[in-house]
Amino acid sequence: MTALARPTQGRVIGGVCAALARRFGTSATTMRVIFLLSCLLPGPQFLLYIALWILLPSEDRARTTAW
């Protein structure tokens, strides 16, 4: 598994789905479909997406900082 960081290439909105797809070894499209399908269920999916967008470092910043 790779480090969890939002990639600079392949982003659609914030790069959260692309980062999760890279982390779990699946395609970004598959992760986006899973996210859209999960929005049909009750829960805080959008809040989680926004939180991950804020908390996950961008790939270019993740290279310069070590965590």
FENSUL-V221482 format. One record per pair of residues at least 6 apart in sequence whose C-alpha atoms are under 6 Angstrom apart, sorted by the first residue. I is the first residue (numbers start at 1). GAP is how many residues later the second one is. Records with the same first field share a line. If there is no record, write none. Layout:
I: GAP  GAP
This chain:
1: 22
2: 21
5: 14  51  52  53  54
6: 9  10  13  52  53
7: 52
16: 37
17: 14  15
18: 10
21: 6  7  10
